[in-house]
Amino acid sequence: VAYIPFTGTVAEKALTITAADKSKTYGATVTFDTTTPSTDFSVSELLPGDTVDSITLSSAGAVGTATVLGSPYAITPSAAVGMGLGNYNITYVDAPVGLTVNARPVQLSGTRIYDGTPTAAASILTIGNNLDGANLTLSGNATLAGKDVGSQAISVGAGVISRVQNASGFGDIGGAFTGSFPVTMSTAPTDGNTLVAVIST
C-alpha cells in the first residue's frame, strides 16, 4: 500500500457580532460596554476555547449633547479582539434600531402672591434641569393644581416652553429682486418647530 501525501484546507468559520439597541436622555453622554459579550453586543457561532474579549462600538454624532431628539443613530461594531479569532470570518452587524435620544425632562418652579386663581404667569417661573438655559424660554400662563396657599403642582402641558436655536444661512438674489429668493440653512429646523427668519442686507 502506498500512501500519497495530500494537503487539505481548513476554511474560516463564520462569526457574527451584532450591536444592541441603546437609548439616552438628551444631553447625556452614552457609554458602551465593549468588553466580552454584554448587553451592548452579542456574538454567535463562537466555539468553546475561543473568546471575544473586546470590540469597538461607536455611534457618530450621538455620543455628546448635540443630538436630534428621537432620531436613531446607527450603532456600529468593529475591531474585535480575542483568542482564536484568526480562525473566523467575522461579520459585523449594526444595531437593529440604533441609539435613540429621549426627551430631557425639565422642571418649572416659582413663587407668587395668592390671588384666588389657579394660574401663574410664565414670567414668575424658572426652568430647572435645563441643559442650555439660554435656549429655552417661557411664555403664557401655567395652570396650577389648586388656587390655595402652599405648594401646588403645575399641570402637565401648562405654559408654553419654546426652544430658540440659531442657524446661519446664505441666499443669493442673483440680479433684480423679484419678491423671493432661496436661502440655504446651515442647520435645518426639526419638524414641528417654527422658523423665524431675520434677513440682513
PAZAPA-4460 file (N, C-alpha, C; in steps of 0.05 Angstrom, whole numbers, plus 32768, in hexadecimal, padded with zeros to 4 digits):
% residues 201
    n_x    n_y    n_z   ca_x   ca_y   ca_z    c_x    c_y    c_z   seq   type   mol
   8011   7FE8   8000   8000   8000   8000   8012   8019   8000     1      V     A
   800D   802A   7FED   801D   8043   7FEC   800B   805A   7FF5     2      A     A
   8014   806A   8007   8005   8081   8011   800F   809A   8002     3      Y     A
   7FFC   80A7   7FF5   8003   80BF   7FE6   7FFD   80D8   7FF7     4      I     A
   8010   80E9   7FFC   800B   8101   800D   7FF5   8112   8000     5      P     A
   7FE4   811E   8011   7FCF   812F   8008   7FCD   8147   801B     6      F     A
   7FCA   815F   800F   7FC8   8178   801F   7FAB   8181   8020     7      T     A
   7F9F   8182   8038   7F84   818C   803B   7F83   81A8   8044     8      G     A
   7F6C   81B5   8042   7F69   81D1   8049   7F52   81D3   805E     9      T     A
   7F58   81E1   8074   7F44   81E7   8088   7F3A   8203   8084    10      V     A
   7F21   8206   807D   7F15   8220   8077   7F0D   822F   8090    11      A     A
   7F0C   8249   808F   7F04   8259   80A6   7EE7   8254   80AC    12      E     A
   7EE0   8254   80C6   7EC5   8251   80CF   7EB7   826C   80D0    13      K     A
   7E9E   826E   80C9   7E8F   8287   80CA   7E8A   828F   80E7    14      A     A
   7E8D   82A8   80ED   7E88   82B3   8108   7E7A   82CE   8105    15      L     A
   7E64   82D2   8113   7E55   82EA   8111   7E55   82F9   812C    16      T     A
   7E5C   8313   812A   7E5C   8324   8142   7E48   833A   813D    17      I     A
   7E33   833C   814E   7E1D   834E   814A   7E1B   8362   8160    18      T     A
   7E18   837C   815A   7E15   8391   816E   7DF7   8391   8177    19      A     A
   7DF3   8398   8190   7DD8   8399   819B   7DCD   83B6   819A    20      A     A
   7DB3   83B9   819B   7DA7   83D4   819C   7DAD   83E1   81B7    21      D     A
   7DAC   83FB   81B8   7DB2   840A   81D0   7DA3   8424   81CF    22      K     A
   7D9F   8430   81E7   7D92   844A   81E8   7D9F   845C   81FC    23      S     A
   7D9B   8476   81FA   7DA6   8489   820D   7D94   84A1   820F    24      K     A
   7D97   84B0   8224   7D88   84C9   8227   7D98   84DF   8219    25      T     A
   7D89   84F1   820C   7D96   8508   81FE   7DA9   8516   8211    26      Y     A
   7DC2   851A   8208   7DD6   8528   8218   7DE8   8515   8227    27      G     A
   7DE1   84FC   8229   7DF2   84E9   8237   7E07   84DD   8224    28      A     A
   7E1D   84D4   822F   7E31   84C6   821F   7E2E   84A9   8222    29      T     A
   7E2B   849B   820C   7E26   847E   820E   7E40   846F   8210    30      V     A
   7E40   8459   821F   7E57   8448   8221   7E50   842C   8217    31      T     A
   7E63   841E   820B   7E5E   8403   8201   7E6F   83EF   8211    32      F     A
   7E63   83D8   8216   7E71   83C1   8222   7E7E   83B2   820B    33      D     A
   7E98   83B5   8208   7EA5   83A9   81F0   7EB7   8391   81F8    34      T     A
   7EB5   8387   8210   7EC5   8371   8219   7EB4   8358   821D    35      T     A
   7EBC   8342   8210   7EAE   8328   820F   7E91   832C   8207    36      T     A
   7E84   8318   81FC   7E68   831B   81F4   7E57   8325   820C    37      P     A
   7E48   833A   8207   7E3A   8349   821C   7E1F   8352   8213    38      S     A
   7E12   8364   8222   7DF8   836E   821A   7DFB   8380   8202    39      T     A
   7E14   8389   81FB   7E18   839B   81E5   7E20   838E   81CB    40      D     A
   7E28   8374   81CC   7E2D   8365   81B3   7E2C   8347   81B9    41      F     A
   7E27   8338   81A4   7E25   831B   81A7   7E37   830E   8192    42      S     A
   7E3E   82F5   8197   7E50   82E5   8185   7E43   82CA   8180    43      V     A
   7E42   82C2   8167   7E36   82A8   8160   7E4B   8297   8152    44      S     A
   7E48   827C   8156   7E59   8268   8149   7E76   8267   8152    45      E     A
   7E7B   8271   816B   7E96   826F   8176   7E9A   8254   8183    46      L     A
   7EB0   8246   817C   7EB5   822C   8187   7EC2   822D   81A3    47      L     A
   7EBE   8219   81B4   7ECA   8218   81CE   7EE8   821B   81CC    48      P     A
   7EF3   822A   81DF   7F10   822F   81DF   7F19   8248   81D1    49      G     A
   7F08   8251   81BE   7F0D   826B   81B0   7EFE   8281   81BF    50      D     A
   7F08   8299   81BE   7EFB   82AF   81CD   7EFA   82C8   81BC    51      T     A
   7EE6   82D9   81C2   7EE5   82F5   81B9   7EE8   8305   81D3    52      V     A
   7EFF   8311   81D7   7F05   831F   81EF   7EFB   833C   81EE    53      D     A
   7EFC   8348   81D6   7EF2   8363   81D3   7EED   8369   81B6    54      S     A
   7EDC   837E   81B1   7ED8   8388   8196   7ED7   83A6   8198    55      I     A
   7ED3   83B3   8182   7ECF   83D0   8181   7EB2   83D5   817A    56      T     A
   7EA4   83E6   818A   7E89   83EE   8184   7E89   840C   8181    57      L     A
   7E7C   8416   816C   7E7C   8433   8168   7E61   843B   815D    58      S     A
   7E59   8454   8163   7E41   8460   8158   7E47   847D   8153    59      S     A
   7E50   8482   813B   7E59   849D   8133   7E42   84B1   8136    60      A     A
   7E48   84C8   8144   7E35   84DD   8146   7E22   84DB   815D    61      G     A
   7E22   84C4   816B   7E0E   84C0   8180   7E1A   84BC   819B    62      A     A
   7E34   84BE   819E   7E41   84B9   81B8   7E3F   84D1   81C9    63      V     A
   7E43   84E9   81BE   7E42   8502   81CE   7E27   850E   81D0    64      G     A
   7E25   8528   81D4   7E0C   8535   81D9   7DFE   8540   81C0    65      T     A
   7E0D   8543   81AB   7E01   854F   8193   7DF4   8539   8182    66      A     A
   7DDB   8532   818A   7DCD   851C   817C   7DB1   8525   8176    67      T     A
   7DA4   8515   8165   7D88   851A   815D   7D76   8508   816C    68      V     A
   7D62   8513   817A   7D50   8504   818A   7D42   84EE   817A    69      L     A
   7D43   84D6   8185   7D34   84C0   8179   7D41   84B2   8161    70      G     A
   7D53   84C0   8154   7D5F   84B5   813C   7D73   849F   8143    71      S     A
   7D6E   8486   813A   7D81   8471   8140   7D9B   8475   8130    72      P     A
   7DB1   8471   813E   7DCC   8473   8132   7DD7   8456   8130    73      Y     A
   7DE3   844F   811A   7DED   8434   8116   7E02   842E   812B    74      A     A
   7E01   8416   8137   7E16   840D   8149   7E26   83F8   813A    75      I     A
   7E3F   83FD   8135   7E4F   83ED   8124   7E65   83DE   8133    76      T     A
   7E65   83C3   8132   7E7B   83B3   813F   7E92   83AF   812B    77      P     A
   7EAA   83AC   8136   7EC1   83A7   8126   7ED8   839E   8137    78      S     A
   7EEE   8396   812B   7F08   8391   8138   7F07   837E   8150    79      A     A
   7EFE   8366   814B   7EFD   8352   8161   7F1A   8349   8168    80      A     A
   7F1E   8345   8182   7F37   833C   818D   7F31   8324   819F    81      V     A
   7F41   830E   819C   7F3C   82F7   81AD   7F4E   82E0   81A5    82      G     A
   7F48   82C8   81B0   7F58   82B0   81AB   7F4C   82A0   8194    83      M     A
   7F5D   8298   8181   7F54   8287   816B   7F44   8294   8156    84      G     A
   7F42   82AE   8155   7F31   82BC   8142   7F3C   82BB   8125    85      L     A
   7F55   82B4   8122   7F60   82B0   8107   7F54   8299   80F8    86      G     A
   7F46   8288   8107   7F39   8271   80FA   7F1C   8277   80F1    87      N     A
   7F14   8290   80F3   7EF8   8297   80ED   7EF7   82AC   80D7    88      Y     A
   7EE2   82AB   80C7   7EDB   82C0   80B5   7EC5   82D1   80C3    89      N     A
   7ECD   82E8   80CE   7EBB   82F7   80DF   7EA9   830A   80CF    90      I     A
   7E8F   8309   80D4   7E7C   831C   80C9   7E72   832E   80DF    91      T     A
   7E75   8349   80DC   7E6B   835C   80F0   7E50   8367   80E7    92      Y     A
   7E3C   8366   80FA   7E21   836F   80F3   7E1A   8386   8106    93      V     A
   7E10   839C   80F9   7E08   83B3   8109   7DEF   83AC   811A    94      D     A
   7DEA   83BC   812E   7DD3   83B8   813F   7DB9   83BA   812E    95      A     A
   7DA5   83AA   8134   7D8C   83AA   8123   7D80   83C6   8121    96      P     A
   7D7E   83D5   8137   7D73   83F0   8137   7D89   8404   813A    97      V     A
   7D9A   8401   814E   7DB0   8413   8153   7DAD   8421   816E    98      G     A
   7DB9   8438   8170   7DB9   8448   8189   7DA3   845D   8186    99      L     A
   7D8F   845C   8198   7D78   846E   8197   7D7C   8483   81AD   100      T     A
   7D77   849C   81A6   7D79   84B2   81B9   7D5D   84B9   81C4   101      V     A
   7D5A   84B7   81DF   7D41   84BC   81EC   7D40   84D9   81F6   102      N     A
   7D28   84E3   81FA   7D24   84FE   8203   7D30   8502   821F   103      A     A
   7D3B   851A   8224   7D45   8520   823E   7D2F   852E   824E   104      R     A
   7D27   8523   8265   7D12   8530   8275   7D1C   854A   8282   105      P     A
   7D0C   855F   8281   7D12   8578   828E   7CFE   857D   82A5   106      V     A
   7D06   858D   82B8   7CF6   8592   82D0   7CF0   85B0   82D1   107      Q     A
   7CD6   85B6   82D5   7CCE   85D2   82D8   7CC9   85D8   82F5   108      L     A
   7CD2   85EE   82FF   7CCE   85F6   831A   7CCC   8614   831C   109      S     A
   7CBF   861E   8332   7CBC   863B   8335   7CAB   8641   834E   110      G     A
   7CAA   865A   8355   7C9A   8663   836C   7C8A   867C   8364   111      T     A
   7C71   867D   836D   7C61   8695   8368   7C4F   8699   8380   112      R     A
   7C44   86B1   8382   7C31   86B8   8397   7C15   86AD   8391   113      I     A
   7C07   86A3   83A5   7BEC   8698   83A1   7BDA   86AD   8394   114      Y     A
   7BCD   86A4   837E   7BBA   86B6   8371   7B9F   86A9   836B   115      D     A
   7B9A   8692   8376   7B81   8684   8373   7B7D   8675   8359   116      G     A
   7B92   8674   8348   7B90   8666   832F   7BA5   8650   832E   117      T     A
   7BA0   863B   831E   7BB4   8625   831B   7BC7   8629   8304   118      P     A
   7BCF   8642   8300   7BE2   8647   82EA   7BFB   8655   82F4   119      T     A
   7C10   8652   82E4   7C29   865F   82EA   7C35   8669   82D0   120      A     A
   7C3C   8682   82CE   7C48   868C   82B6   7C63   8680   82B1   121      A     A
   7C6A   867C   8298   7C84   8671   8291   7C9B   8682   829C   122      A     A
   7C96   869C   829F   7CAB   86AE   82A8   7CB5   86A8   82C4   123      S     A
   7CA5   869A   82D5   7CAE   8694   82F0   7CB9   8678   82F2   124      I     A
   7CBA   8669   82DC   7CC4   864E   82DD   7CE1   864C   82D4   125      L     A
   7CEE   8638   82DE   7D09   8632   82D5   7D0A   8615   82CC   126      T     A
   7D1D   8610   82BA   7D1F   85F5   82AE   7D38   85E7   82BA   127      I     A
   7D33   85D0   82C6   7D48   85C0   82D2   7D4F   85A8   82C0   128      G     A
   7D66   859B   82C5   7D6F   8583   82B7   7D71   8589   8299   129      N     A
   7D79   85A2   8293   7D7C   85AA   8277   7D99   85A9   826F   130      N     A
   7D9E   859D   8258   7DBA   859A   824F   7DC6   85B4   8247   131      L     A
   7DB7   85C5   8239   7DC1   85DF   8230   7DAC   85F4   8234   132      D     A
   7DAC   8600   824C   7D97   8612   8254   7D92   8629   8241   133      G     A
   7DA6   8632   8233   7DA3   8649   8221   7D91   8642   8209   134      A     A
   7D8D   8628   8204   7D7E   8620   81EC   7D62   8618   81F2   135      N     A
   7D59   861A   820B   7D3D   8614   8212   7D30   862D   821D   136      L     A
   7D18   8632   8213   7D09   8649   821E   7CEC   8640   8225   137      T     A
   7CE0   8650   8237   7CC4   864A   823F   7CB3   8662   8236   138      L     A
   7C99   865C   822F   7C86   8671   822A   7C6B   8667   8232   139      S     A
   7C57   8679   8234   7C3C   8671   823B   7C39   866D   8259   140      G     A
   7C26   865D   8261   7C20   8657   827D   7C22   8639   8282   141      N     A
   7C2B   8632   829A   7C2A   8616   82A3   7C11   8612   82B3   142      A     A
   7C06   85FA   82B2   7BEE   85F3   82C2   7BF7   85E3   82DA   143      T     A
   7BEF   85EC   82F2   7BF6   85DE   830B   7BE1   85CA   8312   144      L     A
   7BE8   85B6   8323   7BD5   85A2   832C   7BC0   85AE   833E   145      A     A
   7BC5   85C4   834B   7BB2   85D1   835D   7BB8   85EE   835F   146      G     A
   7BA6   85FD   836C   7BA9   861A   836F   7BB2   8623   838A   147      K     A
   7BB3   8610   839E   7BB8   8617   83B9   7BD6   861A   83BF   148      D     A
   7BDC   8627   83D5   7BF8   862B   83DE   7C05   8610   83E3   149      V     A
   7C1F   860E   83DD   7C2E   85F5   83E1   7C39   85EC   83C6   150      G     A
   7C46   85D5   83C8   7C52   85C9   83B0   7C3D   85BE   839D   151      S     A
   7C3D   85C6   8385   7C2A   85BE   8371   7C38   85B3   8358   152      Q     A
   7C2F   859B   8350   7C3C   858F   8338   7C33   859E   831F   153      A     A
   7C45   85A0   830C   7C3F   85AD   82F3   7C35   8597   82E0   154      I     A
   7C1E   859B   82D4   7C11   8587   82C4   7C23   8580   82AC   155      S     A
   7C21   8567   82A3   7C30   855E   828C   7C27   856E   8273   156      V     A
   7C3A   8578   8264   7C34   8587   824C   7C2E   85A4   8251   157      G     A
   7C30   85AC   826B   7C29   85C8   8271   7C3F   85DB   8267   158      A     A
   7C37   85F3   825F   7C4B   8607   8256   7C55   85FF   823B   159      G     A
   7C65   8610   8230   7C71   860B   8216   7C8F   860D   8218   160      V     A
   7C9C   85F7   8213   7CBA   85F6   8213   7CC3   85F4   81F7   161      I     A
   7CD4   8606   81EF   7CDF   8605   81D4   7CFD   8605   81D4   162      S     A
   7D09   85F9   81C1   7D26   85F7   81BE   7D2F   8609   81A7   163      R     A
   7D41   861B   81AE   7D4B   862E   8199   7D66   8624   8190   164      V     A
   7D68   861F   8176   7D81   8617   816A   7D88   8629   8153   165      Q     A
   7DA2   862E   8150   7DAB   863F   813A   7DB8   862E   8124   166      N     A
   7DB3   8635   810B   7DC0   8628   80F5   7DC5   863D   80E0   167      A     A
   7DDE   863E   80D7   7DE4   8652   80C2   7DDE   8647   80A7   168      S     A
   7DDA   8659   8094   7DD4   8650   8079   7DDD   8665   8065   169      G     A
   7DDC   865E   804B   7DE4   8670   8036   7DD2   866E   801F   170      F     A
   7DC9   8685   8014   7DB8   8685   7FFD   7DC3   8699   7FE9   171      G     A
   7DC1   8692   7FCF   7DCB   86A3   7FBA   7DB3   86AC   7FA9   172      D     A
   7DAE   86C6   7FA8   7D98   86D0   7F98   7D9D   86CB   7F7A   173      I     A
   7DB6   86CE   7F73   7DBD   86C7   7F57   7DB4   86DB   7F43   174      G     A
   7DB1   86F4   7F4B   7DA8   8709   7F38   7D93   871A   7F44   175      G     A
   7D7F   8722   7F35   7D6A   8733   7F3F   7D59   8724   7F52   176      A     A
   7D51   8730   7F68   7D40   8723   7F7C   7D24   871F   7F71   177      F     A
   7D1A   8707   7F72   7CFF   8701   7F67   7CEB   86F9   7F7C   178      T     A
   7CF2   86FC   7F96   7CDF   86F5   7FAB   7CE5   86DC   7FBA   179      G     A
   7CF7   86CB   7FB0   7CFF   86B3   7FBE   7D1A   86AA   7FB4   180      S     A
   7D29   869D   7FC6   7D42   8691   7FBE   7D48   867A   7FD1   181      F     A
   7D57   8666   7FC8   7D5D   864F   7FD9   7D72   8655   7FEE   182      P     A
   7D6F   8648   8005   7D83   864A   801A   7D8B   862E   8023   183      V     A
   7DA5   8629   8024   7DAF   860F   802D   7DB7   8612   804A   184      T     A
   7DAB   8602   805C   7DB0   8603   8078   7DC7   85EF   8080   185      M     A
   7DD7   85F8   8093   7DED   85E6   809C   7DE2   85CF   80AC   186      S     A
   7DCB   85D4   80BA   7DBE   85BF   80CA   7DA0   85C1   80C5   187      T     A
   7D94   85AB   80BD   7D77   85AC   80B8   7D68   85AA   80D3   188      A     A
   7D52   85B8   80D6   7D42   85B6   80EF   7D35   859B   80F0   189      P     A
   7D31   8591   8109   7D23   8578   810D   7D06   857B   8106   190      T     A
   7CFA   8566   80FA   7CDE   8567   80F2   7CCD   856E   810A   191      D     A
   7CB9   8580   8105   7CA7   8588   811A   7CAE   85A2   8127   192      G     A
   7CC7   85AC   8122   7CCF   85C5   812E   7CCA   85DC   811A   193      N     A
   7CC9   85F4   8125   7CC4   860C   8115   7CDF   8619   810D   194      T     A
   7CE2   861F   80F4   7CFB   862C   80EB   7CF5   864A   80E8   195      L     A
   7D04   865A   80F7   7D02   8677   80F5   7D1B   8681   80E7   196      V     A
   7D18   868E   80D0   7D30   8697   80C1   7D35   86B4   80C6   197      A     A
   7D4E   86BB   80CC   7D56   86D7   80CE   7D6A   86DB   80B7   198      V     A
   7D62   86EB   80A4   7D72   86EE   808C   7D80   8709   808C   199      I     A
   7D9A   8708   808A   7DAA   8721   8088   7DB3   8725   806C   200      S     A
   7DB4   873E   8063   7DBD   8744   8048   7DD4   8758   8049   201      T     A
***
